[in-house]
Amino acid sequence: MTELAKEAFTSRNYHLAVELYERCLKQQGSSYEVLLGYGDSLLKCGRVKESIEIYSRCSTAMSVPADRLKHLATALLEDMVSIGTNPRRRIETSFACPLCEGTLYQPMTAGCGHTYCRNCVDPSKNCHVCGVKIAIVSETNVLVQRLVEKWWPREVEASRARHEGDILMRKGHLGQALERYNLAVHLVLLINDNMMYA
């Protein structure tokens, strides 16, 4: 059942993943991995408060690795960005990475035509949008990059800081990664303030 829940999450069927994880919790009890998967799925369904409670339960059992909190960090950033949504903001979804769902940073277009952030694209996997094996053009899609930088410069800066944080986290530089994540949050808050008063 846990494998089915993971598969549902990977295929972005988050509501099904929540249901499957809830069944796992009833049948198998609250194992650490099931709780983390359940928390991630709740986040993707917009149930942030409930997911924070689940992560809290996990952290009392044992230390939660920082890389397992990426869905929480992303959801909190998205939640802050969604405050004060306006029509101009909705256009940005066309320029969002299908994997990290953030504003495209160093965009690369796959052979299927879908565009990802350079750090998000994985040629060993299938496209998250159409399911076709990813064939990457190794150069940055300059047209998309210029459009995004022109229309959403602060969002690009926040996305850059988040991606740099991800890279530092993978290299084990937790302190520096947190600084980049803090910058990303700060920029998102500035964006929201500007949108509320626009």
Long-range contacts (C-beta under 8 A, 24 or more apart in sequence): 1-27, 1-28, 2-28, 2-33, 2-34, 2-37, 5-34, 5-37, 5-38, 5-41, 6-37, 8-41, 9-37, 9-40, 9-41, 9-44, 12-44, 12-128, 14-41, 14-44, 14-45, 15-45, 17-41, 17-44, 18-42, 18-45, 18-47, 30-57, 32-58, 32-61, 32-62, 35-61, 36-64, 36-68, 39-71, 39-72, 40-71, 43-71, 43-72, 43-74, 43-75, 44-71, 44-75, 48-75, 48-76, 48-79, 51-75, 66-169, 66-174, 66-177, 67-169, 67-170, 70-166, 73-181, 74-100, 74-101, 74-102, 76-185, 77-102, 77-158, 77-162, 77-184, 77-185, 77-188, 80-185, 80-188, 80-189, 80-192, 81-155, 81-188, 81-191, 81-192, 83-192, 83-195, 83-196, 84-192, 84-195, 84-196, 85-195, 86-195, 86-198, 89-195, 91-151, 92-151, 92-152, 92-155, 95-144, 95-147, 95-148, 95-151, 95-152, 98-127, 98-128, 98-129, 99-128, 100-162, 100-163, 102-155, 102-158, 102-159, 102-162, 103-148, 103-152, 103-155, 103-156, 103-158, 103-159, 104-144, 104-145, 104-148, 104-156, 104-159, 105-156, 105-159, 105-160, 105-163, 106-140, 106-145, 106-163, 107-140, 107-141, 107-144, 107-145, 107-148, 108-136, 108-137, 108-138, 108-139, 108-140, 108-141, 109-137, 109-141, 109-144, 110-134, 110-135, 110-136, 110-137, 111-135, 111-136, 111-137, 115-141, 115-144, 117-159, 117-163, 119-163, 119-166, 119-167, 154-187, 154-190, 154-191, 154-194, 155-187, 155-191, 157-187, 158-183, 158-184, 158-187, 158-188, 158-191, 159-184, 161-187
